[in-house]
């Protein structure tokens, strides 16, 4: 796992948090929730690739 991935996830988290607060303060709670869900989906899609690589590494390590 690269440190670059951690920085990308942190940047997405900061951007989503700022957008969430801006939207909530302007009275658009529904759009704030959708922004949070979109950020979560983006991060999870990034993590799926890493988890897949982890399983491949484990399979090769134990010769499965």
PyMOL Python script that loads the backbone (N, CA, C, O; Angstrom):
from pymol import cmd

cmd.read_pdbstr("""\
ATOM      1  N   UNK A   1       0.839  -1.171   0.000  1.00  0.00           N
ATOM      2  CA  UNK A   1       0.000   0.000   0.000  1.00  0.00           C
ATOM      3  C   UNK A   1       0.888   1.239   0.000  1.00  0.00           C
ATOM      4  O   UNK A   1       1.824   1.355   0.791  1.00  0.00           O
ATOM      5  N   UNK A   2       0.585   2.122  -0.868  1.00  0.00           N
ATOM      6  CA  UNK A   2       1.373   3.336  -1.022  1.00  0.00           C
ATOM      7  C   UNK A   2       0.907   4.411  -0.057  1.00  0.00           C
ATOM      8  O   UNK A   2      -0.267   4.461   0.309  1.00  0.00           O
ATOM      9  N   UNK A   3       1.831   5.273   0.354  1.00  0.00           N
ATOM     10  CA  UNK A   3       1.451   6.411   1.185  1.00  0.00           C
ATOM     11  C   UNK A   3       0.636   7.402   0.361  1.00  0.00           C
ATOM     12  O   UNK A   3      -0.130   8.198   0.904  1.00  0.00           O
ATOM     13  N   UNK A   4       0.814   7.340  -0.961  1.00  0.00           N
ATOM     14  CA  UNK A   4       0.057   8.208  -1.863  1.00  0.00           C
ATOM     15  C   UNK A   4      -1.441   7.941  -1.742  1.00  0.00           C
ATOM     16  O   UNK A   4      -2.245   8.871  -1.803  1.00  0.00           O
ATOM     17  N   UNK A   5      -1.815   6.681  -1.572  1.00  0.00           N
ATOM     18  CA  UNK A   5      -3.225   6.325  -1.409  1.00  0.00           C
ATOM     19  C   UNK A   5      -3.802   6.927  -0.130  1.00  0.00           C
ATOM     20  O   UNK A   5      -4.944   7.387  -0.114  1.00  0.00           O
ATOM     21  N   UNK A   6      -3.017   6.922   0.930  1.00  0.00           N
ATOM     22  CA  UNK A   6      -3.475   7.500   2.198  1.00  0.00           C
ATOM     23  C   UNK A   6      -3.717   8.995   2.029  1.00  0.00           C
ATOM     24  O   UNK A   6      -4.705   9.527   2.534  1.00  0.00           O
ATOM     25  N   UNK A   7      -2.816   9.673   1.319  1.00  0.00           N
ATOM     26  CA  UNK A   7      -2.982  11.104   1.095  1.00  0.00           C
ATOM     27  C   UNK A   7      -4.194  11.397   0.221  1.00  0.00           C
ATOM     28  O   UNK A   7      -4.894  12.384   0.447  1.00  0.00           O
ATOM     29  N   UNK A   8      -4.452  10.552  -0.777  1.00  0.00           N
ATOM     30  CA  UNK A   8      -5.631  10.740  -1.622  1.00  0.00           C
ATOM     31  C   UNK A   8      -6.916  10.589  -0.809  1.00  0.00           C
ATOM     32  O   UNK A   8      -7.845  11.383  -0.959  1.00  0.00           O
ATOM     33  N   UNK A   9      -6.969   9.581   0.042  1.00  0.00           N
ATOM     34  CA  UNK A   9      -8.153   9.360   0.870  1.00  0.00           C
ATOM     35  C   UNK A   9      -8.345  10.519   1.848  1.00  0.00           C
ATOM     36  O   UNK A   9      -9.469  10.965   2.079  1.00  0.00           O
ATOM     37  N   UNK A  10      -7.241  11.003   2.420  1.00  0.00           N
ATOM     38  CA  UNK A  10      -7.337  12.137   3.339  1.00  0.00           C
ATOM     39  C   UNK A  10      -7.813  13.387   2.616  1.00  0.00           C
ATOM     40  O   UNK A  10      -8.619  14.146   3.156  1.00  0.00           O
ATOM     41  N   UNK A  11      -7.322  13.610   1.398  1.00  0.00           N
ATOM     42  CA  UNK A  11      -7.747  14.790   0.633  1.00  0.00           C
ATOM     43  C   UNK A  11      -9.233  14.717   0.294  1.00  0.00           C
ATOM     44  O   UNK A  11      -9.948  15.715   0.386  1.00  0.00           O
ATOM     45  N   UNK A  12      -9.689  13.538  -0.095  1.00  0.00           N
ATOM     46  CA  UNK A  12     -11.115  13.371  -0.389  1.00  0.00           C
ATOM     47  C   UNK A  12     -11.941  13.613   0.867  1.00  0.00           C
ATOM     48  O   UNK A  12     -12.996  14.244   0.804  1.00  0.00           O
ATOM     49  N   UNK A  13     -11.471  13.120   1.999  1.00  0.00           N
ATOM     50  CA  UNK A  13     -12.181  13.332   3.259  1.00  0.00           C
ATOM     51  C   UNK A  13     -12.276  14.798   3.632  1.00  0.00           C
ATOM     52  O   UNK A  13     -13.324  15.259   4.085  1.00  0.00           O
ATOM     53  N   UNK A  14     -11.193  15.533   3.446  1.00  0.00           N
ATOM     54  CA  UNK A  14     -11.208  16.962   3.775  1.00  0.00           C
ATOM     55  C   UNK A  14     -12.146  17.715   2.846  1.00  0.00           C
ATOM     56  O   UNK A  14     -12.922  18.556   3.298  1.00  0.00           O
ATOM     57  N   UNK A  15     -12.082  17.421   1.549  1.00  0.00           N
ATOM     58  CA  UNK A  15     -12.951  18.103   0.583  1.00  0.00           C
ATOM     59  C   UNK A  15     -14.417  17.805   0.872  1.00  0.00           C
ATOM     60  O   UNK A  15     -15.254  18.707   0.840  1.00  0.00           O
ATOM     61  N   UNK A  16     -14.728  16.551   1.152  1.00  0.00           N
ATOM     62  CA  UNK A  16     -16.116  16.176   1.441  1.00  0.00           C
ATOM     63  C   UNK A  16     -16.596  16.843   2.731  1.00  0.00           C
ATOM     64  O   UNK A  16     -17.741  17.286   2.810  1.00  0.00           O
ATOM     65  N   UNK A  17     -15.731  16.915   3.733  1.00  0.00           N
ATOM     66  CA  UNK A  17     -16.125  17.548   4.997  1.00  0.00           C
ATOM     67  C   UNK A  17     -16.420  19.032   4.806  1.00  0.00           C
ATOM     68  O   UNK A  17     -17.394  19.550   5.353  1.00  0.00           O
ATOM     69  N   UNK A  18     -15.580  19.716   4.032  1.00  0.00           N
ATOM     70  CA  UNK A  18     -15.800  21.146   3.782  1.00  0.00           C
ATOM     71  C   UNK A  18     -17.091  21.355   2.994  1.00  0.00           C
ATOM     72  O   UNK A  18     -17.901  22.215   3.337  1.00  0.00           O
ATOM     73  N   UNK A  19     -17.277  20.565   1.937  1.00  0.00           N
ATOM     74  CA  UNK A  19     -18.504  20.688   1.151  1.00  0.00           C
ATOM     75  C   UNK A  19     -19.737  20.377   1.987  1.00  0.00           C
ATOM     76  O   UNK A  19     -20.770  21.033   1.853  1.00  0.00           O
ATOM     77  N   UNK A  20     -19.626  19.390   2.837  1.00  0.00           N
ATOM     78  CA  UNK A  20     -20.740  19.013   3.698  1.00  0.00           C
ATOM     79  C   UNK A  20     -21.126  20.173   4.607  1.00  0.00           C
ATOM     80  O   UNK A  20     -22.308  20.493   4.735  1.00  0.00           O
ATOM     81  N   UNK A  21     -20.155  20.797   5.231  1.00  0.00           N
ATOM     82  CA  UNK A  21     -20.444  21.913   6.130  1.00  0.00           C
ATOM     83  C   UNK A  21     -21.022  23.105   5.371  1.00  0.00           C
ATOM     84  O   UNK A  21     -21.950  23.755   5.851  1.00  0.00           O
ATOM     85  N   UNK A  22     -20.482  23.393   4.194  1.00  0.00           N
ATOM     86  CA  UNK A  22     -21.012  24.504   3.400  1.00  0.00           C
ATOM     87  C   UNK A  22     -22.469  24.264   3.004  1.00  0.00           C
ATOM     88  O   UNK A  22     -23.302  25.166   3.085  1.00  0.00           O
ATOM     89  N   UNK A  23     -22.761  23.044   2.578  1.00  0.00           N
ATOM     90  CA  UNK A  23     -24.121  22.735   2.156  1.00  0.00           C
ATOM     91  C   UNK A  23     -25.101  22.719   3.325  1.00  0.00           C
ATOM     92  O   UNK A  23     -26.243  23.155   3.180  1.00  0.00           O
ATOM     93  N   UNK A  24     -24.671  22.226   4.469  1.00  0.00           N
ATOM     94  CA  UNK A  24     -25.555  22.212   5.640  1.00  0.00           C
ATOM     95  C   UNK A  24     -25.861  23.639   6.085  1.00  0.00           C
ATOM     96  O   UNK A  24     -27.004  23.950   6.421  1.00  0.00           O
ATOM     97  N   UNK A  25     -24.862  24.499   6.092  1.00  0.00           N
ATOM     98  CA  UNK A  25     -25.081  25.878   6.543  1.00  0.00           C
ATOM     99  C   UNK A  25     -25.924  26.682   5.569  1.00  0.00           C
ATOM    100  O   UNK A  25     -26.546  27.673   5.953  1.00  0.00           O
ATOM    101  N   UNK A  26     -25.950  26.256   4.295  1.00  0.00           N
ATOM    102  CA  UNK A  26     -26.798  26.959   3.333  1.00  0.00           C
ATOM    103  C   UNK A  26     -28.198  26.349   3.266  1.00  0.00           C
ATOM    104  O   UNK A  26     -29.027  26.786   2.467  1.00  0.00           O
ATOM    105  N   UNK A  27     -28.464  25.346   4.098  1.00  0.00           N
ATOM    106  CA  UNK A  27     -29.799  24.777   4.172  1.00  0.00           C
ATOM    107  C   UNK A  27     -30.065  23.665   3.177  1.00  0.00           C
ATOM    108  O   UNK A  27     -31.223  23.338   2.918  1.00  0.00           O
ATOM    109  N   UNK A  28     -29.051  23.095   2.629  1.00  0.00           N
ATOM    110  CA  UNK A  28     -29.220  22.015   1.648  1.00  0.00           C
ATOM    111  C   UNK A  28     -28.724  20.691   2.238  1.00  0.00           C
ATOM    112  O   UNK A  28     -27.714  20.139   1.802  1.00  0.00           O
ATOM    113  N   UNK A  29     -29.444  20.207   3.218  1.00  0.00           N
ATOM    114  CA  UNK A  29     -29.032  18.986   3.910  1.00  0.00           C
ATOM    115  C   UNK A  29     -29.060  17.761   3.005  1.00  0.00           C
ATOM    116  O   UNK A  29     -28.222  16.870   3.144  1.00  0.00           O
ATOM    117  N   UNK A  30     -30.005  17.709   2.089  1.00  0.00           N
ATOM    118  CA  UNK A  30     -30.098  16.555   1.180  1.00  0.00           C
ATOM    119  C   UNK A  30     -28.874  16.473   0.274  1.00  0.00           C
ATOM    120  O   UNK A  30     -28.325  15.393   0.058  1.00  0.00           O
ATOM    121  N   UNK A  31     -28.455  17.608  -0.250  1.00  0.00           N
ATOM    122  CA  UNK A  31     -27.272  17.614  -1.104  1.00  0.00           C
ATOM    123  C   UNK A  31     -26.006  17.331  -0.305  1.00  0.00           C
ATOM    124  O   UNK A  31     -25.054  16.755  -0.831  1.00  0.00           O
ATOM    125  N   UNK A  32     -25.992  17.731   0.954  1.00  0.00           N
ATOM    126  CA  UNK A  32     -24.845  17.431   1.813  1.00  0.00           C
ATOM    127  C   UNK A  32     -24.730  15.921   2.032  1.00  0.00           C
ATOM    128  O   UNK A  32     -23.633  15.362   2.015  1.00  0.00           O
ATOM    129  N   UNK A  33     -25.869  15.276   2.235  1.00  0.00           N
ATOM    130  CA  UNK A  33     -25.860  13.821   2.410  1.00  0.00           C
ATOM    131  C   UNK A  33     -25.400  13.120   1.138  1.00  0.00           C
ATOM    132  O   UNK A  33     -24.641  12.152   1.198  1.00  0.00           O
ATOM    133  N   UNK A  34     -25.857  13.607  -0.011  1.00  0.00           N
ATOM    134  CA  UNK A  34     -25.446  13.001  -1.283  1.00  0.00           C
ATOM    135  C   UNK A  34     -23.953  13.198  -1.527  1.00  0.00           C
ATOM    136  O   UNK A  34     -23.294  12.313  -2.073  1.00  0.00           O
ATOM    137  N   UNK A  35     -23.422  14.334  -1.133  1.00  0.00           N
ATOM    138  CA  UNK A  35     -21.987  14.586  -1.275  1.00  0.00           C
ATOM    139  C   UNK A  35     -21.188  13.633  -0.393  1.00  0.00           C
ATOM    140  O   UNK A  35     -20.160  13.099  -0.809  1.00  0.00           O
ATOM    141  N   UNK A  36     -21.665  13.430   0.808  1.00  0.00           N
ATOM    142  CA  UNK A  36     -20.991  12.501   1.714  1.00  0.00           C
ATOM    143  C   UNK A  36     -21.032  11.080   1.164  1.00  0.00           C
ATOM    144  O   UNK A  36     -20.028  10.369   1.216  1.00  0.00           O
ATOM    145  N   UNK A  37     -22.161  10.665   0.645  1.00  0.00           N
ATOM    146  CA  UNK A  37     -22.264   9.323   0.065  1.00  0.00           C
ATOM    147  C   UNK A  37     -21.377   9.176  -1.162  1.00  0.00           C
ATOM    148  O   UNK A  37     -20.763   8.127  -1.358  1.00  0.00           O
ATOM    149  N   UNK A  38     -21.301  10.210  -1.987  1.00  0.00           N
ATOM    150  CA  UNK A  38     -20.438  10.158  -3.166  1.00  0.00           C
ATOM    151  C   UNK A  38     -18.976  10.026  -2.758  1.00  0.00           C
ATOM    152  O   UNK A  38     -18.229   9.260  -3.366  1.00  0.00           O
ATOM    153  N   UNK A  39     -18.565  10.769  -1.732  1.00  0.00           N
ATOM    154  CA  UNK A  39     -17.190  10.646  -1.240  1.00  0.00           C
ATOM    155  C   UNK A  39     -16.900   9.265  -0.700  1.00  0.00           C
ATOM    156  O   UNK A  39     -15.816   8.721  -0.915  1.00  0.00           O
ATOM    157  N   UNK A  40     -17.862   8.698  -0.001  1.00  0.00           N
ATOM    158  CA  UNK A  40     -17.699   7.349   0.539  1.00  0.00           C
ATOM    159  C   UNK A  40     -17.577   6.322  -0.578  1.00  0.00           C
ATOM    160  O   UNK A  40     -16.755   5.410  -0.492  1.00  0.00           O
ATOM    161  N   UNK A  41     -18.380   6.458  -1.615  1.00  0.00           N
ATOM    162  CA  UNK A  41     -18.324   5.525  -2.741  1.00  0.00           C
ATOM    163  C   UNK A  41     -16.988   5.630  -3.470  1.00  0.00           C
ATOM    164  O   UNK A  41     -16.422   4.614  -3.874  1.00  0.00           O
ATOM    165  N   UNK A  42     -16.487   6.834  -3.640  1.00  0.00           N
ATOM    166  CA  UNK A  42     -15.192   7.020  -4.308  1.00  0.00           C
ATOM    167  C   UNK A  42     -14.077   6.353  -3.506  1.00  0.00           C
ATOM    168  O   UNK A  42     -13.230   5.661  -4.071  1.00  0.00           O
ATOM    169  N   UNK A  43     -14.079   6.563  -2.200  1.00  0.00           N
ATOM    170  CA  UNK A  43     -13.035   5.970  -1.352  1.00  0.00           C
ATOM    171  C   UNK A  43     -13.157   4.446  -1.335  1.00  0.00           C
ATOM    172  O   UNK A  43     -12.148   3.744  -1.402  1.00  0.00           O
ATOM    173  N   UNK A  44     -14.373   3.935  -1.248  1.00  0.00           N
ATOM    174  CA  UNK A  44     -14.552   2.482  -1.249  1.00  0.00           C
ATOM    175  C   UNK A  44     -14.119   1.862  -2.572  1.00  0.00           C
ATOM    176  O   UNK A  44     -13.557   0.767  -2.591  1.00  0.00           O
ATOM    177  N   UNK A  45     -14.379   2.555  -3.676  1.00  0.00           N
ATOM    178  CA  UNK A  45     -13.932   2.021  -4.969  1.00  0.00           C
ATOM    179  C   UNK A  45     -12.410   2.016  -5.059  1.00  0.00           C
ATOM    180  O   UNK A  45     -11.833   1.134  -5.694  1.00  0.00           O
ATOM    181  N   UNK A  46     -11.758   2.983  -4.434  1.00  0.00           N
ATOM    182  CA  UNK A  46     -10.297   2.973  -4.397  1.00  0.00           C
ATOM    183  C   UNK A  46      -9.787   1.821  -3.532  1.00  0.00           C
ATOM    184  O   UNK A  46      -8.760   1.217  -3.843  1.00  0.00           O
ATOM    185  N   UNK A  47     -10.493   1.520  -2.462  1.00  0.00           N
ATOM    186  CA  UNK A  47     -10.058   0.476  -1.549  1.00  0.00           C
ATOM    187  C   UNK A  47     -10.313  -0.925  -2.093  1.00  0.00           C
ATOM    188  O   UNK A  47      -9.604  -1.863  -1.729  1.00  0.00           O
ATOM    189  N   UNK A  48     -11.310  -1.082  -2.955  1.00  0.00           N
ATOM    190  CA  UNK A  48     -11.602  -2.401  -3.524  1.00  0.00           C
ATOM    191  C   UNK A  48     -10.392  -2.927  -4.292  1.00  0.00           C
ATOM    192  O   UNK A  48     -10.059  -4.109  -4.204  1.00  0.00           O
ATOM    193  N   UNK A  49      -9.748  -2.061  -5.033  1.00  0.00           N
ATOM    194  CA  UNK A  49      -8.557  -2.455  -5.795  1.00  0.00           C
ATOM    195  C   UNK A  49      -7.445  -2.916  -4.853  1.00  0.00           C
ATOM    196  O   UNK A  49      -6.789  -3.925  -5.112  1.00  0.00           O
ATOM    197  N   UNK A  50      -7.236  -2.187  -3.775  1.00  0.00           N
ATOM    198  CA  UNK A  50      -6.182  -2.546  -2.820  1.00  0.00           C
ATOM    199  C   UNK A  50      -6.505  -3.857  -2.102  1.00  0.00           C
ATOM    200  O   UNK A  50      -5.612  -4.674  -1.878  1.00  0.00           O
ATOM    201  N   UNK A  51      -7.760  -4.063  -1.742  1.00  0.00           N
ATOM    202  CA  UNK A  51      -8.152  -5.307  -1.071  1.00  0.00           C
ATOM    203  C   UNK A  51      -7.992  -6.486  -2.017  1.00  0.00           C
ATOM    204  O   UNK A  51      -7.596  -7.573  -1.597  1.00  0.00           O
ATOM    205  N   UNK A  52      -8.298  -6.275  -3.294  1.00  0.00           N
ATOM    206  CA  UNK A  52      -8.107  -7.329  -4.281  1.00  0.00           C
ATOM    207  C   UNK A  52      -6.634  -7.712  -4.382  1.00  0.00           C
ATOM    208  O   UNK A  52      -6.299  -8.895  -4.433  1.00  0.00           O
ATOM    209  N   UNK A  53      -5.770  -6.730  -4.410  1.00  0.00           N
ATOM    210  CA  UNK A  53      -4.334  -7.012  -4.454  1.00  0.00           C
ATOM    211  C   UNK A  53      -3.877  -7.726  -3.193  1.00  0.00           C
ATOM    212  O   UNK A  53      -2.990  -8.577  -3.257  1.00  0.00           O
ATOM    213  N   UNK A  54      -4.466  -7.395  -2.043  1.00  0.00           N
ATOM    214  CA  UNK A  54      -4.131  -8.069  -0.793  1.00  0.00           C
ATOM    215  C   UNK A  54      -4.484  -9.552  -0.867  1.00  0.00           C
ATOM    216  O   UNK A  54      -3.691 -10.398  -0.454  1.00  0.00           O
ATOM    217  N   UNK A  55      -5.667  -9.874  -1.389  1.00  0.00           N
ATOM    218  CA  UNK A  55      -6.061 -11.274  -1.500  1.00  0.00           C
ATOM    219  C   UNK A  55      -5.165 -12.033  -2.470  1.00  0.00           C
ATOM    220  O   UNK A  55      -4.837 -13.194  -2.224  1.00  0.00           O
ATOM    221  N   UNK A  56      -4.769 -11.404  -3.556  1.00  0.00           N
ATOM    222  CA  UNK A  56      -3.852 -12.054  -4.498  1.00  0.00           C
ATOM    223  C   UNK A  56      -2.516 -12.320  -3.827  1.00  0.00           C
ATOM    224  O   UNK A  56      -1.927 -13.383  -4.024  1.00  0.00           O
ATOM    225  N   UNK A  57      -2.033 -11.382  -3.047  1.00  0.00           N
ATOM    226  CA  UNK A  57      -0.772 -11.563  -2.345  1.00  0.00           C
ATOM    227  C   UNK A  57      -0.864 -12.693  -1.314  1.00  0.00           C
ATOM    228  O   UNK A  57       0.067 -13.485  -1.167  1.00  0.00           O
ATOM    229  N   UNK A  58      -1.985 -12.758  -0.610  1.00  0.00           N
ATOM    230  CA  UNK A  58      -2.164 -13.822   0.373  1.00  0.00           C
ATOM    231  C   UNK A  58      -2.240 -15.183  -0.302  1.00  0.00           C
ATOM    232  O   UNK A  58      -1.686 -16.162   0.199  1.00  0.00           O
ATOM    233  N   UNK A  59      -2.931 -15.244  -1.448  1.00  0.00           N
ATOM    234  CA  UNK A  59      -3.022 -16.512  -2.181  1.00  0.00           C
ATOM    235  C   UNK A  59      -1.654 -16.975  -2.649  1.00  0.00           C
ATOM    236  O   UNK A  59      -1.338 -18.162  -2.564  1.00  0.00           O
ATOM    237  N   UNK A  60      -0.843 -16.056  -3.139  1.00  0.00           N
ATOM    238  CA  UNK A  60       0.497 -16.456  -3.604  1.00  0.00           C
ATOM    239  C   UNK A  60       1.396 -16.792  -2.434  1.00  0.00           C
ATOM    240  O   UNK A  60       2.275 -17.644  -2.566  1.00  0.00           O
ATOM    241  N   UNK A  61       1.205 -16.151  -1.296  1.00  0.00           N
ATOM    242  CA  UNK A  61       2.031 -16.406  -0.128  1.00  0.00           C
ATOM    243  C   UNK A  61       1.800 -17.816   0.406  1.00  0.00           C
ATOM    244  O   UNK A  61       2.754 -18.500   0.776  1.00  0.00           O
ATOM    245  N   UNK A  62       0.552 -18.255   0.450  1.00  0.00           N
ATOM    246  CA  UNK A  62       0.225 -19.562   0.975  1.00  0.00           C
ATOM    247  C   UNK A  62       0.044 -20.617  -0.106  1.00  0.00           C
ATOM    248  O   UNK A  62      -0.389 -21.731   0.192  1.00  0.00           O
ATOM    249  N   UNK A  63       0.366 -20.292  -1.356  1.00  0.00           N
ATOM    250  CA  UNK A  63       0.280 -21.217  -2.483  1.00  0.00           C
ATOM    251  C   UNK A  63      -1.124 -21.824  -2.617  1.00  0.00           C
ATOM    252  O   UNK A  63      -1.264 -23.036  -2.776  1.00  0.00           O
ATOM    253  N   UNK A  64      -2.143 -20.995  -2.554  1.00  0.00           N
ATOM    254  CA  UNK A  64      -3.520 -21.487  -2.679  1.00  0.00           C
ATOM    255  C   UNK A  64      -3.981 -21.454  -4.109  1.00  0.00           C
ATOM    256  O   UNK A  64      -5.115 -21.832  -4.401  1.00  0.00           O
TER     257      UNK A  64
END
""", "prot")
cmd.dss("prot")
cmd.show_as("cartoon", "prot")
cmd.util.cbc("prot")
cmd.orient("prot")
